[in-house]
Amino acid sequence: MTRIYSTKWKASKESAKQRKYQLNAPLHKRAKLTSSNLSKDLRKKHGIRSIGLRLGDKVKIMRGQFKGTTGKVEKVIRKDYKAIISGINITKKDGSTTQYPIGASNLQIIELTLDDKKRIKKQSKQGEQKNG
């Protein structure tokens, strides 16, 4: 398999091809792939299932050792499809603490940052086109 990003690729059942697509995706495509699902009340309110993570979103961790913990997104790492959440730290063997990145798919957005008004409008229009 070549390591070139294909713009014509639609979908595949092969996990190797799915991994290749994510591995070679450019950063502007990774922003969309770094998304999390919304809580039930936000789904009803905005009419969408998931949305890309942004700085300041309040999230709940759904998987892993920090399951059930909530916090705000401090940083989104597009390269690794992960996010840094406030209050989520691990202690290293030498005693120092460091921030622990968590995969975007393991998070659920509880509260959206609506500083950018186009964020929800753009997503809602896409949802209407798919449904309609």
One Martini backbone bead per residue (centre of mass of N, CA, C, O) as a GRO file, in nm:
protein
  132
    1MET     BB    1   0.096   0.037   0.022
    2THR     BB    2   0.053   0.352  -0.012
    3ARG     BB    3   0.124   0.699   0.133
    4ILE     BB    4  -0.126   0.827  -0.007
    5TYR     BB    5  -0.370   1.057  -0.019
    6SER     BB    6  -0.710   1.001  -0.084
    7THR     BB    7  -0.986   1.177  -0.234
    8LYS     BB    8  -1.160   0.912  -0.351
    9TRP     BB    9  -1.210   0.786  -0.089
   10LYS     BB   10  -1.475   0.637   0.092
   11ALA     BB   11  -1.479   0.309   0.172
   12SER     BB   12  -1.407   0.035   0.413
   13LYS     BB   13  -1.376  -0.281   0.577
   14GLU     BB   14  -1.083  -0.245   0.594
   15SER     BB   15  -0.873  -0.164   0.850
   16ALA     BB   16  -0.614  -0.086   0.695
   17LYS     BB   17  -0.749   0.140   0.523
   18GLN     BB   18  -0.849   0.311   0.760
   19ARG     BB   19  -0.570   0.365   0.884
   20LYS     BB   20  -0.445   0.494   0.633
   21TYR     BB   21  -0.638   0.735   0.614
   22GLN     BB   22  -0.563   0.854   0.894
   23LEU     BB   23  -0.249   0.866   0.870
   24ASN     BB   24  -0.266   1.052   0.581
   25ALA     BB   25  -0.413   1.283   0.687
   26PRO     BB   26  -0.474   1.595   0.687
   27LEU     BB   27  -0.533   1.844   0.916
   28HIS     BB   28  -0.813   1.939   0.797
   29LYS     BB   29  -0.932   1.642   0.827
   30ARG     BB   30  -0.867   1.584   1.133
   31ALA     BB   31  -1.070   1.779   1.256
   32LYS     BB   32  -1.319   1.600   1.185
   33LEU     BB   33  -1.204   1.330   1.318
   34THR     BB   34  -1.195   1.513   1.588
   35SER     BB   35  -1.465   1.375   1.730
   36SER     BB   36  -1.771   1.397   1.925
   37ASN     BB   37  -2.026   1.318   2.105
   38LEU     BB   38  -2.337   1.398   2.218
   39SER     BB   39  -2.556   1.463   2.426
   40LYS     BB   40  -2.889   1.417   2.441
   41ASP     BB   41  -2.974   1.719   2.475
   42LEU     BB   42  -2.793   1.828   2.238
   43ARG     BB   43  -2.919   1.661   2.014
   44LYS     BB   44  -3.202   1.786   2.034
   45LYS     BB   45  -3.127   2.090   2.010
   46HIS     BB   46  -2.932   2.058   1.727
   47GLY     BB   47  -2.959   1.783   1.542
   48ILE     BB   48  -2.689   1.629   1.632
   49ARG     BB   49  -2.440   1.384   1.710
   50SER     BB   50  -2.167   1.528   1.608
   51ILE     BB   51  -1.851   1.706   1.691
   52GLY     BB   52  -1.595   1.895   1.695
   53LEU     BB   53  -1.337   1.973   1.877
   54ARG     BB   54  -1.293   2.236   2.126
   55LEU     BB   55  -1.198   2.489   2.290
   56GLY     BB   56  -1.394   2.471   2.601
   57ASP     BB   57  -1.521   2.217   2.609
   58LYS     BB   58  -1.741   2.009   2.780
   59VAL     BB   59  -1.644   1.689   2.916
   60LYS     BB   60  -1.686   1.330   2.911
   61ILE     BB   61  -1.554   1.037   3.023
   62MET     BB   62  -1.611   0.697   2.890
   63ARG     BB   63  -1.307   0.588   2.897
   64GLY     BB   64  -1.107   0.444   3.122
   65GLN     BB   65  -0.952   0.556   3.416
   66PHE     BB   66  -1.145   0.842   3.383
   67LYS     BB   67  -1.422   0.754   3.412
   68GLY     BB   68  -1.670   1.018   3.461
   69THR     BB   69  -1.504   1.256   3.401
   70THR     BB   70  -1.486   1.611   3.409
   71GLY     BB   71  -1.403   1.870   3.155
   72LYS     BB   72  -1.192   2.083   2.987
   73VAL     BB   73  -1.068   2.183   2.691
   74GLU     BB   74  -0.726   2.277   2.632
   75LYS     BB   75  -0.643   2.065   2.393
   76VAL     BB   76  -0.592   1.985   2.044
   77ILE     BB   77  -0.464   1.683   1.887
   78ARG     BB   78  -0.466   1.612   1.561
   79LYS     BB   79  -0.235   1.411   1.506
   80ASP     BB   80  -0.367   1.199   1.747
   81TYR     BB   81  -0.673   1.231   1.820
   82LYS     BB   82  -0.656   1.433   2.078
   83ALA     BB   83  -0.706   1.541   2.430
   84ILE     BB   84  -0.684   1.796   2.671
   85ILE     BB   85  -0.780   1.778   3.014
   86SER     BB   86  -0.884   1.920   3.283
   87GLY     BB   87  -0.755   1.733   3.563
   88ILE     BB   88  -0.578   1.531   3.378
   89ASN     BB   89  -0.345   1.338   3.554
   90ILE     BB   90  -0.020   1.195   3.585
   91THR     BB   91   0.209   0.991   3.761
   92LYS     BB   92   0.525   0.946   3.775
   93LYS     BB   93   0.798   0.781   3.896
   94ASP     BB   94   0.949   1.066   3.973
   95GLY     BB   95   0.667   1.247   4.067
   96SER     BB   96   0.568   1.371   3.827
   97THR     BB   97   0.337   1.562   3.641
   98THR     BB   98   0.101   1.498   3.367
   99GLN     BB   99  -0.063   1.520   3.091
  100TYR     BB  100  -0.352   1.337   2.956
  101PRO     BB  101  -0.430   1.199   2.668
  102ILE     BB  102  -0.749   1.175   2.493
  103GLY     BB  103  -0.956   1.030   2.299
  104ALA     BB  104  -1.217   1.155   2.116
  105SER     BB  105  -1.397   0.885   2.120
  106ASN     BB  106  -1.394   0.896   2.462
  107LEU     BB  107  -1.593   1.139   2.432
  108GLN     BB  108  -1.842   1.371   2.576
  109ILE     BB  109  -2.044   1.631   2.505
  110ILE     BB  110  -2.201   1.866   2.730
  111GLU     BB  111  -2.060   2.151   2.644
  112LEU     BB  112  -2.065   2.421   2.436
  113THR     BB  113  -1.879   2.636   2.236
  114LEU     BB  114  -2.037   2.957   2.111
  115ASP     BB  115  -1.845   3.177   1.983
  116ASP     BB  116  -1.903   3.036   1.712
  117LYS     BB  117  -2.183   3.063   1.517
  118LYS     BB  118  -2.104   2.860   1.274
  119ARG     BB  119  -2.082   2.585   1.408
  120ILE     BB  120  -2.393   2.504   1.412
  121LYS     BB  121  -2.500   2.593   1.138
  122LYS     BB  122  -2.321   2.412   0.965
  123GLN     BB  123  -2.412   2.141   1.092
  124SER     BB  124  -2.719   2.169   1.045
  125LYS     BB  125  -2.711   2.178   0.735
  126GLN     BB  126  -2.589   1.895   0.703
  127GLY     BB  127  -2.823   1.744   0.845
  128GLU     BB  128  -3.048   1.836   0.648
  129GLN     BB  129  -2.927   1.711   0.388
  130LYS     BB  130  -2.932   1.416   0.489
  131ASN     BB  131  -3.240   1.404   0.565
  132GLY     BB  132  -3.367   1.557   0.289
   0.00000   0.00000   0.00000
